[in-house]
């Protein structure tokens, strides 16, 4: 995780298990809950700040430079130069 600007962070999650592990399972993460908890930790657990808190989560490409929706041809993405499957 690193700061990208005022009130903006970049977070990269990686699944350390893979298909070569015999017991690999899909793990889920509630990013909204994580973001709220992270915000509260950074703001001394001041719950009054949560009422106006707006969290926007944008899924990016692997390099973190292009929003994933911009790569999807079915959504008119401006970087959709191929018919690659993005989901």
N, C-alpha and C positions, 0 to 999 in steps of 0.2 A: 504494500500500500504506500502511496506517496501523494503529496499535495500537487494539484494541477493549477490551482488558483484560489481566490477567495471563496470559501464555502464550497469547494469542489475537490474531491479526491478520486484517485484511480485505485481500484482494488482488483487484484488478479487472484482467482482461485484455481487451484490445480488439484486434480484427483490423483493421489499418489498410488492408488491401486489401479491395476490394468487388467486386461483380459488374460494375462499370463498367470495372475493369481487365481488359485482354484476357488477362493471364496470371495472374489471381487463383487461388490454390490454397489448400486447407484446410491449416492448420498445426496440429500437435498439440503439446501440452505435457505432460510427465510431472510432475504437481503433487507427487506423493510424493517424487520425486527432488529437485525444486526445494526442497521444504520441508525435507528432510534437509540439503541443502547450505546453505540459509539458516540453519538451526539451528546447523550446525557453524561457519559463519562468525561467528555471534553468540557462540559459546562456545569461541572460540580453538582450533577444530579438535580438541577433546577427544573422541576416538573412544569412550572408555569410557561417555560419556553416551548413546550411540546404542542400547545394549543394552536400556534400559528406556524408550526413546522411543516414545510413542504419538501418531500423527498422525491427526487426524480432519478430513476435508475435507467441508464442507457447501456444496453449490451453492445460491446464493441468487437471489432475483429481482433485476431490474436495479437497484433502489434499495438492495439489500443489507439489507432489513428483514425479509423472509419467506423461510424455507427453501423451495426449489423444490418439494419433496415435499408441502408444505402447500397448494400450488396445484393439485395433480393430483387430479382427482375419482376416478380409478381406484384411488388409494391412500388414499382416505378423508380427504383433506386438509381441514383445518378452514377454509381460505380458498378452497376450490374452489366458487365461486359460479357459475362458467360451465363450459362444456365446451371451453374454449380449449385448443388444442394447445400443450403446454409443452416439447416436445422438438424 
